[in-house]
Amino acid sequence: MANKNKGNVQIIRLRSTESHHCYYTKKNKKNTPGKMELRKYDPVIKRHTLYRESGKA
């Protein structure tokens, strides 16, 4: 089976700052070397919140 983290693209986990919910997405390490922060919809609390990168998937 192929390595998931080969090259510049990583699969990362984005965790909500207000609940336990998380999203999984891809990130290009070359274009975005720092930690990602996105505002996304949180279905647990039913509103948009800040999601921060919390490590590899």
N, CA, C and O atoms as CSV, one atom per row, in Angstrom:
chain,resi,resn,atom,element,x,y,z
A,1,MET,N,N,0.841,-1.173,0.000
A,1,MET,CA,C,0.000,0.000,0.000
A,1,MET,C,C,0.889,1.240,0.000
A,1,MET,O,O,1.939,1.266,0.643
A,2,ALA,N,N,0.460,2.251,-0.719
A,2,ALA,CA,C,1.255,3.471,-0.867
A,2,ALA,C,C,1.217,4.311,0.412
A,2,ALA,O,O,0.258,4.259,1.181
A,3,ASN,N,N,2.276,5.079,0.615
A,3,ASN,CA,C,2.366,5.980,1.767
A,3,ASN,C,C,1.433,7.164,1.563
A,3,ASN,O,O,1.464,7.791,0.504
A,4,LYS,N,N,0.602,7.486,2.553
A,4,LYS,CA,C,-0.353,8.583,2.429
A,4,LYS,C,C,0.318,9.952,2.416
A,4,LYS,O,O,-0.207,10.877,1.797
A,5,ASN,N,N,1.460,10.108,3.077
A,5,ASN,CA,C,2.085,11.418,3.239
A,5,ASN,C,C,3.293,11.608,2.326
A,5,ASN,O,O,4.226,12.327,2.684
A,6,LYS,N,N,3.292,10.987,1.174
A,6,LYS,CA,C,4.409,11.101,0.257
A,6,LYS,C,C,4.286,12.414,-0.523
A,6,LYS,O,O,3.213,12.735,-1.035
A,7,GLY,N,N,5.365,13.160,-0.612
A,7,GLY,CA,C,5.345,14.415,-1.353
A,7,GLY,C,C,4.972,15.585,-0.465
A,7,GLY,O,O,5.171,15.552,0.749
A,8,ASN,N,N,4.427,16.621,-1.087
A,8,ASN,CA,C,4.105,17.854,-0.373
A,8,ASN,C,C,2.703,17.867,0.225
A,8,ASN,O,O,2.395,18.742,1.034
A,9,VAL,N,N,1.854,16.930,-0.146
A,9,VAL,CA,C,0.463,16.952,0.303
A,9,VAL,C,C,0.295,16.034,1.509
A,9,VAL,O,O,0.729,14.882,1.495
A,10,GLN,N,N,-0.352,16.569,2.565
A,10,GLN,CA,C,-0.634,15.813,3.787
A,10,GLN,C,C,-2.129,15.781,4.030
A,10,GLN,O,O,-2.840,16.709,3.641
A,11,ILE,N,N,-2.616,14.732,4.664
A,11,ILE,CA,C,-3.984,14.705,5.158
A,11,ILE,C,C,-3.919,15.145,6.615
A,11,ILE,O,O,-3.182,14.565,7.412
A,12,ILE,N,N,-4.694,16.176,6.961
A,12,ILE,CA,C,-4.664,16.726,8.320
A,12,ILE,C,C,-6.061,16.705,8.928
A,12,ILE,O,O,-7.060,16.568,8.222
A,13,ARG,N,N,-6.111,16.843,10.241
A,13,ARG,CA,C,-7.370,16.913,10.978
A,13,ARG,C,C,-7.571,18.343,11.457
A,13,ARG,O,O,-6.666,18.940,12.038
A,14,LEU,N,N,-8.767,18.895,11.210
A,14,LEU,CA,C,-9.139,20.208,11.728
A,14,LEU,C,C,-10.132,19.986,12.852
A,14,LEU,O,O,-11.197,19.409,12.631
A,15,ARG,N,N,-9.797,20.438,14.063
A,15,ARG,CA,C,-10.644,20.231,15.234
A,15,ARG,C,C,-11.296,21.549,15.642
A,15,ARG,O,O,-10.648,22.595,15.646
A,16,SER,N,N,-12.578,21.491,15.982
A,16,SER,CA,C,-13.331,22.654,16.416
A,16,SER,C,C,-12.795,23.176,17.740
A,16,SER,O,O,-12.389,22.394,18.600
A,17,THR,N,N,-12.793,24.493,17.906
A,17,THR,CA,C,-12.341,25.086,19.157
A,17,THR,C,C,-13.443,25.087,20.216
A,17,THR,O,O,-13.173,25.355,21.387
A,18,GLU,N,N,-14.699,24.787,19.811
A,18,GLU,CA,C,-15.800,24.858,20.761
A,18,GLU,C,C,-16.497,23.525,21.027
A,18,GLU,O,O,-17.345,23.448,21.916
A,19,SER,N,N,-16.161,22.478,20.279
A,19,SER,CA,C,-16.766,21.167,20.528
A,19,SER,C,C,-15.773,20.077,20.137
A,19,SER,O,O,-14.610,20.365,19.857
A,20,HIS,N,N,-16.228,18.838,20.117
A,20,HIS,CA,C,-15.358,17.712,19.792
A,20,HIS,C,C,-15.327,17.378,18.304
A,20,HIS,O,O,-14.592,16.477,17.901
A,21,HIS,N,N,-16.095,18.072,17.485
A,21,HIS,CA,C,-16.221,17.759,16.069
A,21,HIS,C,C,-14.933,18.062,15.311
A,21,HIS,O,O,-14.206,18.989,15.668
A,22,CYS,N,N,-14.646,17.276,14.255
A,22,CYS,CA,C,-13.465,17.540,13.436
A,22,CYS,C,C,-13.728,17.206,11.977
A,22,CYS,O,O,-14.563,16.360,11.655
A,23,TYR,N,N,-13.002,17.885,11.107
A,23,TYR,CA,C,-13.017,17.650,9.667
A,23,TYR,C,C,-11.654,17.125,9.263
A,23,TYR,O,O,-10.664,17.377,9.951
A,24,TYR,N,N,-11.587,16.393,8.149
A,24,TYR,CA,C,-10.326,15.936,7.575
A,24,TYR,C,C,-10.181,16.565,6.199
A,24,TYR,O,O,-11.132,16.591,5.419
A,25,THR,N,N,-8.993,17.070,5.904
A,25,THR,CA,C,-8.749,17.729,4.629
A,25,THR,C,C,-7.296,17.542,4.221
A,25,THR,O,O,-6.490,17.014,4.987
A,26,LYS,N,N,-6.968,17.976,3.015
A,26,LYS,CA,C,-5.593,17.900,2.520
A,26,LYS,C,C,-4.952,19.275,2.594
A,26,LYS,O,O,-5.624,20.299,2.478
A,27,LYS,N,N,-3.629,19.279,2.792
A,27,LYS,CA,C,-2.879,20.522,2.884
A,27,LYS,C,C,-1.565,20.351,2.148
A,27,LYS,O,O,-0.902,19.323,2.287
A,28,ASN,N,N,-1.182,21.348,1.366
A,28,ASN,CA,C,0.100,21.349,0.686
A,28,ASN,C,C,1.119,21.999,1.614
A,28,ASN,O,O,1.025,23.192,1.902
A,29,LYS,N,N,2.100,21.215,2.088
A,29,LYS,CA,C,3.093,21.716,3.045
A,29,LYS,C,C,3.942,22.835,2.461
A,29,LYS,O,O,4.386,23.719,3.193
A,30,LYS,N,N,4.173,22.807,1.156
A,30,LYS,CA,C,5.013,23.806,0.514
A,30,LYS,C,C,4.319,25.175,0.471
A,30,LYS,O,O,4.962,26.200,0.701
A,31,ASN,N,N,3.023,25.198,0.181
A,31,ASN,CA,C,2.279,26.457,0.091
A,31,ASN,C,C,1.834,26.978,1.452
A,31,ASN,O,O,1.733,28.191,1.635
A,32,THR,N,N,1.566,26.100,2.405
A,32,THR,CA,C,1.072,26.467,3.729
A,32,THR,C,C,1.922,25.792,4.796
A,32,THR,O,O,1.515,24.762,5.333
A,33,PRO,N,N,3.082,26.336,5.116
A,33,PRO,CA,C,3.961,25.653,6.065
A,33,PRO,C,C,3.475,25.717,7.516
A,33,PRO,O,O,3.821,24.845,8.313
A,34,GLY,N,N,2.680,26.730,7.875
A,34,GLY,CA,C,2.202,26.869,9.251
A,34,GLY,C,C,0.938,26.068,9.497
A,34,GLY,O,O,0.487,25.325,8.626
A,35,LYS,N,N,0.363,26.221,10.691
A,35,LYS,CA,C,-0.877,25.537,11.046
A,35,LYS,C,C,-2.054,26.238,10.374
A,35,LYS,O,O,-2.098,27.465,10.293
A,36,MET,N,N,-3.008,25.438,9.895
A,36,MET,CA,C,-4.190,25.987,9.240
A,36,MET,C,C,-5.253,26.352,10.265
A,36,MET,O,O,-5.402,25.682,11.287
A,37,GLU,N,N,-5.996,27.432,9.977
A,37,GLU,CA,C,-7.164,27.822,10.758
A,37,GLU,C,C,-8.248,28.224,9.773
A,37,GLU,O,O,-8.025,29.078,8.915
A,38,LEU,N,N,-9.418,27.614,9.892
A,38,LEU,CA,C,-10.533,27.895,9.004
A,38,LEU,C,C,-11.803,28.067,9.825
A,38,LEU,O,O,-11.955,27.468,10.889
A,39,ARG,N,N,-12.717,28.897,9.313
A,39,ARG,CA,C,-14.047,28.979,9.909
A,39,ARG,C,C,-14.958,28.072,9.110
A,39,ARG,O,O,-15.168,28.275,7.914
A,40,LYS,N,N,-15.505,27.056,9.791
A,40,LYS,CA,C,-16.372,26.085,9.142
A,40,LYS,C,C,-17.608,25.863,10.011
A,40,LYS,O,O,-17.634,26.245,11.180
A,41,TYR,N,N,-18.627,25.244,9.428
A,41,TYR,CA,C,-19.860,24.966,10.150
A,41,TYR,C,C,-19.659,23.795,11.102
A,41,TYR,O,O,-19.138,22.750,10.711
A,42,ASP,N,N,-20.072,23.973,12.342
A,42,ASP,CA,C,-19.998,22.929,13.360
A,42,ASP,C,C,-21.411,22.379,13.579
A,42,ASP,O,O,-22.252,23.074,14.149
A,43,PRO,N,N,-21.689,21.145,13.139
A,43,PRO,CA,C,-23.041,20.601,13.290
A,43,PRO,C,C,-23.429,20.267,14.719
A,43,PRO,O,O,-24.614,20.099,15.004
A,44,VAL,N,N,-22.471,20.167,15.617
A,44,VAL,CA,C,-22.774,19.852,17.018
A,44,VAL,C,C,-23.450,21.045,17.697
A,44,VAL,O,O,-24.457,20.885,18.386
A,45,ILE,N,N,-22.886,22.245,17.496
A,45,ILE,CA,C,-23.463,23.437,18.125
A,45,ILE,C,C,-24.266,24.285,17.148
A,45,ILE,O,O,-24.819,25.316,17.528
A,46,LYS,N,N,-24.332,23.854,15.884
A,46,LYS,CA,C,-25.172,24.448,14.835
A,46,LYS,C,C,-24.842,25.904,14.528
A,46,LYS,O,O,-25.736,26.744,14.425
A,47,ARG,N,N,-23.553,26.194,14.383
A,47,ARG,CA,C,-23.111,27.518,13.930
A,47,ARG,C,C,-21.670,27.427,13.443
A,47,ARG,O,O,-21.005,26.412,13.652
A,48,HIS,N,N,-21.189,28.475,12.801
A,48,HIS,CA,C,-19.825,28.510,12.306
A,48,HIS,C,C,-18.857,28.809,13.451
A,48,HIS,O,O,-19.099,29.696,14.269
A,49,THR,N,N,-17.765,28.060,13.493
A,49,THR,CA,C,-16.744,28.252,14.524
A,49,THR,C,C,-15.367,28.133,13.897
A,49,THR,O,O,-15.237,27.787,12.723
A,50,LEU,N,N,-14.358,28.416,14.674
A,50,LEU,CA,C,-12.979,28.318,14.226
A,50,LEU,C,C,-12.491,26.882,14.367
A,50,LEU,O,O,-12.658,26.260,15.416
A,51,TYR,N,N,-11.888,26.364,13.307
A,51,TYR,CA,C,-11.291,25.030,13.309
A,51,TYR,C,C,-9.790,25.199,13.154
A,51,TYR,O,O,-9.337,25.949,12.289
A,52,ARG,N,N,-9.009,24.507,13.987
A,52,ARG,CA,C,-7.557,24.576,13.948
A,52,ARG,C,C,-6.986,23.220,13.609
A,52,ARG,O,O,-7.563,22.184,13.937
A,53,GLU,N,N,-5.836,23.240,12.945
A,53,GLU,CA,C,-5.133,22.004,12.619
A,53,GLU,C,C,-4.648,21.349,13.905
A,53,GLU,O,O,-4.032,21.995,14.753
A,54,SER,N,N,-4.935,20.055,14.037
A,54,SER,CA,C,-4.541,19.363,15.268
A,54,SER,C,C,-3.750,18.103,14.972
A,54,SER,O,O,-3.839,17.136,15.728
A,55,GLY,N,N,-2.996,18.085,13.915
A,55,GLY,CA,C,-2.138,16.940,13.629
A,55,GLY,C,C,-2.544,16.183,12.394
A,55,GLY,O,O,-3.525,16.509,11.726
A,56,LYS,N,N,-1.756,15.154,12.108
A,56,LYS,CA,C,-1.997,14.324,10.930
A,56,LYS,C,C,-3.112,13.332,11.193
A,56,LYS,O,O,-3.380,12.955,12.334
A,57,ALA,N,N,-3.750,12.924,10.123
A,57,ALA,CA,C,-4.846,11.962,10.242
A,57,ALA,C,C,-4.339,10.540,10.305
A,57,ALA,O,O,-5.133,9.605,10.406
